[in-house]
């Protein structure tokens, strides 16, 4: 027997209108073992730990509103979840724009130990600035973990 969502969907397709929470409750009563097995295989969230404030900043752009003239770029501190910047710009494609946001924020809050981002071309200036500010021997610009492993196998960031 599948999960309550697939059962609810099958009921909807066959023309039976039953609230999803009713289907879930009945499934728990009729198949408690199956519910436990499915629950055990559920993805567990990991805890995210950062040593302290200003240790790791996370930055990304959001292009969904770009067709309407609102490309958004933001950055948060990984420890405090403080919004470092959340800005609308004319372009997210120009790497100087997020680079300027980064420089302004470093001037205000200090330079983070690590800067984490995806591998987008718009992050190149920030990466170079992070390396320069932290010196090349202590530079930490972290990209998407999977891509980092592909680009730098066996090495460290």
Secondary structure, 3 states (H helix, E strand, C coil): CCCHHHHHHHHHHCCCCCCHHHHHHHHHHHCHHHHHHHHHCCCCCCCCCCCCCCCEEEEEEECCCHHHCCEEEEEEECCCCCEEEEEEECCCCCHHHHHHHHHHHHHHHCCCCEEECCCCHHHHHHHHHHHHHHCHHHCCEECCHHHHHHHCCCCCC
